[in-house]
Amino acid sequence: MERLVECVPNFSEGQNEAVIKEITDAIQRVEGVKLLDADMGGDTNRTVVTIIGSPKAIAEGAFQGIKKASEVIDMRKHTGAHPRMGATDVCPFVPVSGVDMDECVEISKQVAERVGSELGISVFLYENSATKKERRNLATIRSGEYEGMAEKLTSDEWRPDYGPQELNESAGVTAIGAREFLIAYNINLNTTDRTYANEVAYEIRERGRWKREGNIEPFYYKGDIVNFEEGKFPDGNSDFVASSFEELEEYYKKNSGRDLRARYKSLGMDPDNLIGKPVYKDGRFTHVKGIGWVIPEYNRAQISMNLTNFNIAAIHDVYDAAVEECTKRGIAVTGSEIVGLVPYEALRRAAEHYLKKMGKSPGMPVPDLVETAIQSLGLRDVGDFNPEDKVLGMPKQEGELVNRVTYDFVDEVSRDTAAPGGGSVAALAGALGVSLGTMVANLSASKAGFEGHHEELSRIATDGQKIKDMLVKGVDEDTSAFDKVIDAMRMPKDSDTDKETRSKAMQEGYKIATNVPLDTVRSCRDALKLCTDISKIMADEMASDVGSGALMAYAGAKAAAYNVRINLKSIEDKQYCEDTNSKLTELLTECENLNNTVSEKVSETL
């Protein structure tokens, strides 16, 4: 597995493209770093840059970006709608693959040390890298923004983790850390009233809001603030009133499972000195930070959020909650916006959520799932959303053959070359067969009269997509496998040593060329199982599709078996040949029985 780390530095410049280009050029000069995105915001005067690379490369790339930003951005001249405290406001490292959080924490500390010592910039470690519990939250660190940092740095409480205790007036202060994947997510409203955007943001975000009473419907902010009083400690989320903080703490723990003392400390309040202070009501989600703002270029207000762990605060749940809260207040959600990149997994889950709500099967091709999420969340409301540019980790078929148009592929098979040959065609036949079965499952899932089978049909369709993808992958794998035999044949055979080396390579190549079509037979068997399952549920008018799918899958299995057997003839390892033949016979028997079952069912129907 490739070791990859994502880094998402936020630079306090969103209006001058030339300045951002200087920064991204400095980053890209580091070998092994790939620039994925540079999302400039004019009104926020901020650019979110996303880069990815190996741990060593990403550390150097991030440092070079921070260094260049300190040279070309002067915080004394900066204004913008987004809170900020430095030329490089924040620089998080995110594990992507083959790297864990601990390693990202170590990377963040190494970069922070260099930024502090080599660039003379004060650095706070945040999130998983934080040296103090109260520094985990970026908003707490950034409180006071650039204008308040000179004074903030002088206090012992806010002594930076690295760098000087005096403000670098030009570069400001930087937060560096390690975190889970953060989705910068904005929900668009049909209003330019920031108060309304804040009203909903406060309901959704983890921090929550002051508890109010009286005139709180439909706009909660219009009510009277509830404060703690001597002998009266109201719960922020109910009508319960305790006589002491300890009693309230116990009640809160019992009902929410959370630590109330820690909660108020995270708000910058002393739990032992709350008299006269406002009571806080919890927000609907943890791992969500949010405020309301107005973006003139969109002519609307937005609920601007950071989803710091989409596994807990799912993007679709947050969107639905915003719609619900807005509807209560007569506000309309017109769509939403993702700033920077979003993991495919977040959109896949969103698509499944909305497909399920529609009574549809989630067993759809990857592009369809992504498009469903885009449309359901309104991600093209205020700008373009191109999945190729915005979605990280979206599954793709990279093979040369499978990315050809049908006629080109057929032409390639017909040429006077040994590959692609029967193995690739067998895999394609199986893929087409399982696709027909999957199609029937998807069509049936939302068909009247099939409500009782929805879960089973969704399972069949989802499994079908996985089998299809494996078989499509096999189209190119079969050709690549035989290439190893060809490469071995071309090896020198001048000496006895050459001949022995060549012979071993050829034997290994033939085994690889045998295993690939054997896997195709297995996948075709799975495709036939799927067609058998759907044949028990299908509507009569879909019987021909299910029968055709089973026949294609069976043809794929038989064709792949021919390729297994012809390669076995060239293999000298008798035990391997015996074991493989045994497996193949068993698989083909199973395939034949499954195909017969489907064929009988289809014949009864037609």
C-alpha positions in Angstrom: 0.0 0.0 0.0 1.3 3.4 -1.0 2.1 5.6 2.0 0.2 8.9 1.6 -0.5 11.9 3.7 -2.7 14.8 2.8 -2.0 18.3 3.9 -4.5 21.2 3.7 -2.7 24.5 4.4 -5.0 27.6 4.5 -3.4 30.7 3.2 -4.7 34.2 4.0 -4.9 35.4 0.4 -7.8 34.7 -1.9 -7.8 37.6 -4.3 -4.4 37.7 -5.9 -3.8 34.7 -8.1 -0.2 35.5 -8.7 0.5 35.3 -4.9 -1.1 32.0 -4.6 0.8 30.7 -7.7 4.1 31.7 -6.0 3.1 29.6 -3.0 1.8 26.6 -4.9 4.9 26.7 -7.2 7.1 26.5 -4.2 5.2 23.5 -2.9 5.2 21.7 -6.3 9.0 22.1 -6.6 9.3 19.4 -3.9 9.6 16.0 -5.6 6.8 13.6 -4.7 4.2 16.2 -3.8 1.1 16.5 -5.9 -1.2 19.6 -5.9 -4.8 18.4 -5.8 -6.6 21.7 -5.3 -6.3 25.4 -4.7 -9.7 26.8 -3.8 -9.6 30.6 -3.7 -12.3 32.6 -2.0 -12.5 36.3 -2.8 -14.7 37.5 0.0 -13.1 35.3 2.6 -9.7 36.4 1.2 -8.5 32.9 1.8 -7.2 30.0 -0.2 -7.5 26.3 0.8 -4.7 24.3 -0.8 -4.7 20.5 -0.8 -1.6 18.5 -1.5 -0.7 14.8 -1.1 2.5 12.9 -1.0 4.7 10.5 1.0 5.4 11.5 4.7 8.8 12.9 3.9 7.7 14.8 0.8 4.6 16.2 2.3 6.5 17.6 5.3 9.0 19.4 3.0 6.2 20.6 0.7 4.2 22.1 3.6 7.3 23.8 5.0 8.1 25.4 1.6 4.5 26.6 1.3 4.5 28.2 4.7 7.9 29.8 4.0 6.8 31.3 0.7 3.5 32.5 2.3 5.5 34.3 5.0 7.4 36.1 2.2 4.5 37.2 0.0 1.6 37.8 2.4 1.6 40.7 4.9 -1.0 40.2 7.6 -0.9 43.9 8.5 -2.8 44.5 5.3 -5.2 41.6 5.4 -9.0 41.7 5.6 -11.5 39.1 4.9 -14.8 37.4 6.0 -13.1 34.3 7.5 -11.4 34.3 10.9 -7.6 34.2 10.5 -4.4 34.8 12.5 -1.5 34.2 10.1 -0.3 34.2 6.5 -0.5 30.4 6.8 -3.5 30.3 9.1 -3.6 26.6 9.7 -1.7 23.6 8.3 -3.2 20.1 9.1 -1.8 16.8 8.2 -4.3 14.0 7.4 -3.5 10.2 7.1 -4.7 8.8 3.8 -3.2 5.4 3.3 -0.4 3.3 4.9 0.1 6.0 7.5 -1.5 6.3 11.0 -2.5 9.3 13.1 0.6 9.0 15.3 2.9 9.4 12.3 1.0 12.5 11.2 1.3 13.9 14.7 5.1 13.4 14.4 5.2 15.1 11.0 3.3 18.1 12.3 5.7 18.5 15.2 8.7 18.3 12.9 7.3 21.0 10.5 6.2 23.2 13.5 9.7 23.1 14.9 11.2 24.2 11.6 8.6 26.9 11.1 9.3 28.3 14.6 13.1 28.0 14.5 13.9 28.8 10.8 11.1 31.2 10.0 10.5 32.9 13.4 6.8 32.3 13.4 4.9 31.4 16.5 3.2 28.0 16.2 0.4 26.4 18.1 -0.1 22.6 17.8 -3.8 21.7 17.6 -6.2 18.8 17.2 -4.4 15.4 17.7 -1.1 17.2 18.0 -2.2 19.5 20.8 0.0 19.6 23.9 -2.8 20.9 26.0 -6.5 19.8 26.0 -7.7 23.3 25.5 -5.6 23.7 22.4 -7.3 20.9 20.4 -9.9 23.3 19.1 -8.7 25.6 16.4 -11.4 28.2 17.1 -10.1 28.5 20.7 -6.5 29.1 19.5 -7.6 31.6 16.9 -9.9 33.5 19.2 -8.9 37.2 19.0 -7.6 36.6 15.5 -4.5 38.3 14.1 -5.3 41.6 15.7 -5.4 40.1 19.2 -2.4 37.8 18.9 0.3 40.2 20.0 -1.3 40.5 23.4 -2.4 36.8 23.5 1.2 35.6 23.0 2.5 37.5 26.1 0.4 35.4 28.5 1.9 32.2 29.9 -1.3 30.4 29.1 -0.8 31.1 25.4 3.0 30.6 25.1 3.4 29.0 21.6 4.5 25.4 21.3 7.3 26.5 18.9 8.7 29.8 17.8 9.0 33.2 19.5 6.6 34.5 22.1 6.5 37.8 20.2 4.2 38.3 17.2 5.7 38.1 13.7 3.8 41.1 12.5 4.0 40.2 8.8 3.5 36.4 9.0 1.3 36.3 12.1 0.7 33.0 13.9 0.2 29.5 12.5 -1.6 26.4 13.8 -0.1 23.1 12.8 -1.6 19.7 13.7 -2.8 16.3 12.7 -6.5 15.5 12.3 -9.0 13.3 10.6 -10.3 14.3 7.1 -12.0 17.6 7.5 -14.8 18.5 5.1 -15.2 22.3 4.7 -18.9 22.4 4.0 -21.2 25.4 3.4 -25.0 25.2 3.2 -26.6 27.9 1.1 -29.8 29.8 2.2 -32.3 31.9 0.3 -31.5 35.0 2.4 -28.7 37.5 2.8 -29.4 37.8 6.6 -26.4 36.6 8.5 -28.5 36.4 11.7 -30.6 33.7 10.1 -27.6 31.8 9.1 -26.1 32.0 12.6 -29.5 31.0 14.0 -29.3 27.6 12.2 -25.5 27.2 12.6 -25.8 27.5 16.4 -28.4 24.7 16.4 -26.3 22.4 14.5 -22.7 22.9 15.7 -21.1 21.1 18.6 -20.6 24.3 20.6 -24.3 24.9 20.6 -25.6 28.2 21.9 -26.9 30.1 24.9 -30.1 28.7 26.3 -33.0 31.0 25.9 -36.7 31.1 27.1 -39.8 33.0 26.2 -40.1 34.2 22.6 -38.0 31.3 21.1 -40.4 30.1 18.3 -39.6 30.1 15.5 -36.4 32.1 16.0 -34.6 31.0 19.1 -32.3 34.0 19.2 -35.2 36.3 20.1 -35.7 34.6 23.5 -34.3 35.8 26.8 -30.9 34.4 27.8 -31.0 31.9 30.8 -28.3 32.4 33.3 -27.0 30.4 36.3 -28.3 31.7 39.6 -27.6 30.8 43.2 -29.2 27.5 43.9 -30.5 27.3 40.3 -28.5 25.4 37.7 -30.7 24.8 34.6 -29.9 22.0 32.1 -29.3 23.5 28.7 -31.3 20.8 26.9 -34.4 20.3 29.0 -36.5 22.0 31.7 -34.6 20.3 34.5 -33.1 22.7 37.1 -30.6 21.4 39.6 -29.7 22.9 42.9 -26.0 22.6 42.4 -23.5 22.1 39.6 -22.7 18.7 40.9 -26.3 17.6 40.6 -26.6 19.1 37.1 -23.3 17.4 36.2 -24.7 14.0 37.2 -28.0 14.6 35.3 -26.2 15.7 32.2 -23.9 12.6 32.3 -26.9 10.3 32.7 -28.8 11.8 29.8 -26.0 12.6 27.3 -23.1 10.4 28.4 -20.9 13.5 28.3 -18.8 15.4 30.8 -20.4 18.7 31.6 -17.4 20.1 33.4 -15.2 19.5 30.4 -18.0 21.0 28.2 -18.0 24.3 30.0 -14.2 24.4 30.1 -14.1 24.0 26.4 -16.3 27.1 26.2 -13.7 29.0 28.1 -15.9 29.1 31.3 -15.0 28.0 34.9 -17.4 25.3 36.0 -16.9 26.4 39.6 -17.8 30.0 38.9 -20.9 30.0 36.7 -23.3 32.2 38.7 -24.5 35.0 36.4 -23.1 33.3 33.4 -25.2 32.0 30.5 -26.4 28.4 30.3 -25.4 26.6 27.1 -27.6 24.4 25.0 -25.9 21.6 23.1 -25.8 21.6 19.3 -27.3 18.7 17.4 -23.9 17.2 16.2 -20.5 16.6 17.7 -17.5 17.1 15.4 -19.1 20.1 13.7 -17.9 23.6 13.9 -20.1 26.3 12.3 -20.9 30.0 11.9 -23.2 32.0 9.6 -21.8 34.5 7.1 -22.8 36.3 3.9 -21.0 35.8 0.6 -21.8 38.9 -1.6 -20.6 37.1 -4.8 -23.3 34.5 -4.2 -25.8 37.1 -3.0 -26.8 34.8 -0.1 -26.0 33.8 3.4 -24.3 30.5 4.2 -24.0 28.2 7.2 -20.2 27.7 7.1 -19.1 24.5 8.8 -16.1 22.2 9.3 -17.1 18.6 9.6 -14.1 17.3 11.5 -15.1 13.6 11.5 -17.5 12.6 8.7 -17.7 9.1 10.2 -19.6 10.6 13.1 -21.2 13.7 11.6 -22.2 12.5 8.2 -22.5 15.2 5.5 -26.0 14.1 4.6 -27.2 14.1 8.2 -25.9 17.6 8.7 -27.6 18.8 5.5 -30.9 17.2 6.4 -30.7 18.7 9.9 -30.1 22.2 8.3 -33.1 21.7 6.0 -35.2 20.7 9.0 -34.1 23.7 11.1 -34.5 26.1 8.2 -38.0 24.8 7.4 -39.1 25.5 11.0 -38.1 29.1 10.4 -39.5 29.6 6.9 -36.0 29.7 5.4 -35.1 27.6 2.3 -31.9 25.7 1.7 -31.0 26.1 -1.9 -28.0 23.7 -2.0 -24.6 23.4 -0.5 -20.9 23.8 -1.3 -17.8 21.8 -0.6 -14.6 23.9 -0.3 -11.6 21.8 -1.3 -11.9 18.0 -1.5 -14.3 15.4 -0.2 -13.7 11.7 0.4 -15.6 9.4 -1.9 -16.8 7.5 1.1 -18.7 10.5 2.4 -20.5 10.9 -0.9 -21.1 7.2 -1.2 -22.9 7.1 2.1 -24.9 10.2 1.2 -26.0 8.6 -2.0 -27.0 5.4 -0.2 -28.9 7.5 2.3 -30.9 9.4 -0.3 -31.5 6.4 -2.5 -32.9 4.5 0.4 -35.2 7.5 1.2 -36.4 7.3 -2.4 -37.0 3.5 -2.1 -34.2 2.9 -4.6 -31.4 0.4 -4.5 -27.9 1.7 -3.6 -26.3 -0.9 -5.9 -25.4 1.6 -8.5 -22.2 2.3 -10.5 -19.8 4.6 -8.8 -20.4 7.6 -11.1 -24.2 7.3 -10.5 -23.7 7.2 -6.7 -21.6 10.3 -6.9 -24.0 12.1 -9.1 -26.9 11.2 -6.8 -25.0 12.7 -3.8 -24.2 15.8 -5.9 -27.8 16.4 -6.8 -29.2 15.5 -3.4 -26.9 17.9 -1.6 -27.2 20.6 -4.3 -23.5 20.8 -4.7 -23.7 22.7 -8.0 -25.9 25.4 -6.5 -23.3 28.2 -6.5 -20.6 26.7 -8.7 -19.4 23.8 -10.7 -18.7 20.4 -9.0 -16.5 18.1 -11.1 -16.0 14.8 -9.3 -12.7 14.3 -11.1 -11.3 17.4 -9.4 -13.2 17.3 -6.1 -13.6 13.7 -4.9 -10.6 12.0 -3.3 -10.3 8.2 -3.5 -13.1 7.6 -6.1 -12.7 4.1 -7.4 -11.7 3.9 -11.0 -10.9 1.3 -13.6 -7.5 2.3 -14.9 -6.9 -0.5 -17.4 -6.1 0.4 -21.0 -8.6 -2.1 -22.5 -11.6 -1.4 -20.3 -11.3 2.3 -21.0 -11.7 1.8 -24.8 -15.0 2.3 -26.5 -16.7 -0.9 -27.5 -15.7 -0.8 -31.2 -12.1 -0.1 -30.3 -12.0 -3.0 -28.0 -13.5 -5.4 -30.5 -11.0 -4.1 -33.1 -8.1 -4.8 -30.7 -9.3 -8.3 -30.0 -9.5 -9.0 -33.8 -5.9 -7.9 -34.5 -3.0 -10.3 -35.2 -1.7 -10.1 -31.6 -1.9 -12.8 -28.9 -3.5 -10.5 -26.4 -6.1 -9.5 -25.6 -7.5 -12.9 -26.1 -10.0 -15.4 -24.7 -9.3 -14.6 -21.1 -10.1 -10.9 -21.5 -13.2 -11.7 -23.5 -14.3 -14.2 -20.9 -14.0 -11.5 -18.1 -16.0 -9.1 -20.2 -18.7 -11.6 -20.8 -19.0 -12.3 -17.1 -19.1 -8.5 -16.4 -22.0 -8.1 -18.9 -23.8 -11.0 -17.4 -23.7 -9.8 -13.8 -24.6 -6.3 -15.0 -27.8 -7.6 -16.4 -28.7 -9.3 -13.1 -27.8 -6.1 -11.3 -29.9 -4.0 -13.6 -33.0 -6.2 -12.8 -32.3 -5.9 -9.1 -32.1 -2.1 -9.4 -35.2 -1.8 -11.5 -37.2 -4.1 -9.2 -36.1 -2.3 -6.0 -38.4 0.7 -6.7 -41.1 -1.3 -8.5 -44.6 -1.5 -7.1 -45.3 -4.8 -5.5 -41.6 -5.5 -4.6 -41.6 -3.4 -1.3 -41.2 -6.5 0.8 -38.0 -7.5 -1.2 -36.3 -4.1 -1.1 -33.5 -5.1 1.3 -32.7 -8.3 -0.6 -32.8 -6.5 -3.9 -30.5 -3.8 -2.6 -28.1 -6.4 -1.4 -28.1 -8.2 -4.7 -27.5 -4.9 -6.6 -24.7 -3.8 -4.3 -23.0 -7.2 -4.5 -23.5 -7.1 -8.3 -21.5 -3.9 -8.6 -18.6 -5.5 -6.7 -18.6 -8.6 -8.9 -18.9 -6.5 -12.0 -15.9 -4.3 -11.0 -13.8 -7.4 -10.3 -14.6 -8.9 -13.7 -13.9 -5.6 -15.5 -10.6 -5.4 -13.8 -9.9 -9.0 -15.1 -10.2 -7.8 -18.7 -6.8 -6.0 -18.4 -5.4 -8.4 -15.8 -5.6 -11.3 -18.2 -3.7 -9.5 -20.9 -1.1 -8.3 -18.3 -0.7 -11.8 -17.0 0.1 -13.3 -20.4 2.5 -10.5 -21.0 4.7 -12.0 -18.3 4.9 -15.2 -20.3 5.9 -13.3 -23.4 8.5 -11.4 -21.4 10.0 -14.6 -20.1 10.1 -16.1 -23.7 12.2 -13.1 -24.7 14.8 -13.7 -22.1 18.3 -14.8 -23.2 19.0 -18.5 -23.5 22.6 -18.6 -24.5 24.0 -20.4 -21.5 22.7 -23.1 -19.2 22.2 -20.5 -16.5 20.2 -18.3 -18.9 18.1 -21.3 -19.9 17.4 -22.2 -16.3 16.5 -18.6 -15.4 14.3 -18.3 -18.5 12.5 -21.6 -17.7 11.8 -20.6 -14.1 10.4 -17.2 -15.3 8.2 -18.9 -17.9 6.8 -21.4 -15.4 6.0 -18.6 -13.0 4.5 -16.6 -15.8 2.2 -19.5 -16.8 1.0 -19.9 -13.2 0.1 -16.2 -13.1 -1.6 -16.6 -16.5 -3.5 -19.5 -15.1 -4.6 -18.0 -11.8 -6.1 -14.9 -13.5 -8.7 -16.8 -15.6 -9.3 -19.1 -12.6 -10.3 -16.0 -10.7 -12.6 -15.1 -13.6 -14.3 -18.5 -13.3 -14.9 -17.8 -9.6 -16.3 -14.3 -10.3 -18.6 -15.8 -13.0 -19.8 -18.4 -10.5 -20.6 -15.5 -8.1 -22.4 -13.7 -11.0 -24.5 -16.9 -11.6 -25.4 -17.1 -7.9 -26.6 -13.5 -8.2 -28.7 -14.3 -11.3 -30.1 -17.3 -9.4 -31.1 -15.1 -6.5 -32.8 -12.5 -8.6 -34.6 -15.2 -10.7 -36.5 -16.1 -7.5 -37.8 -12.5 -7.2 -37.9 -11.1 -10.7 -41.0 -9.9 -12.5 -42.0 -12.0 -15.5 -41.2 -9.3 -17.9 -37.6 -9.2 -16.7 -37.0 -13.0 -17.1 -35.2 -12.6 -20.5 -32.7 -10.2 -19.0 -32.0 -12.5 -16.1 -31.7 -15.5 -18.4 -29.4 -13.6 -20.7 -27.3 -12.5 -17.8 -26.9 -16.1 -16.6 -25.9 -17.3 -20.0 -23.3 -14.6 -20.4 -21.8 -15.4 -17.0 -21.8 -19.1 -17.8 -20.2 -18.4 -21.2 -17.6 -16.3 -19.3 -16.9 -19.2 -16.9 -16.5 -21.7 -19.7 -14.3 -19.5 -21.8 -12.1 -18.6 -18.8 -11.8 -22.4 -18.1 -10.4 -22.9 -21.6 -7.7 -20.4 -20.8 -6.9 -22.2 -17.5 -6.5 -25.5 -19.2 -4.4 -24.4 -22.1 -2.0 -22.7 -19.7 -1.9 -25.8 -17.4 -0.4 -27.8 -20.4 2.7 -25.7 -20.2 3.2 -26.0 -16.4 5.6 -28.7 -15.1 4.4 -28.6 -11.4 2.2 -31.6 -11.3 0.8 -30.9 -7.9 -0.2 -27.4 -8.9 -1.9 -28.7 -12.0 -3.8 -31.4 -10.1 -5.0 -28.9 -7.5 -6.0 -26.4 -10.1 -7.9 -28.9 -12.2 -9.7 -30.1 -9.2 -10.8 -26.5 -8.2 -11.8 -25.8 -11.8 -13.9 -28.9 -12.1 -15.7 -28.1 -8.9 -16.3 -24.5 -10.0 -17.6 -25.5 -13.5 -20.0 -28.0 -12.0 -21.4 -25.3 -9.7 -21.7 -22.9 -12.6 -23.5 -25.4 -14.7 -26.0 -26.2 -11.9 -26.7 -22.5 -11.3 -27.2 -21.8 -15.0 -29.6 -24.7 -15.3 -31.6 -23.4 -12.3 -31.9 -20.0 -13.9 -32.7 -21.5 -17.3 -35.5 -23.6 -15.9 -37.0 -20.6 -14.1 -36.8 -18.5 -17.2 -38.3 -21.2 -19.4 -41.2 -21.6 -17.0 -41.9 -17.8 -17.2 -41.6 -17.2 -20.9 
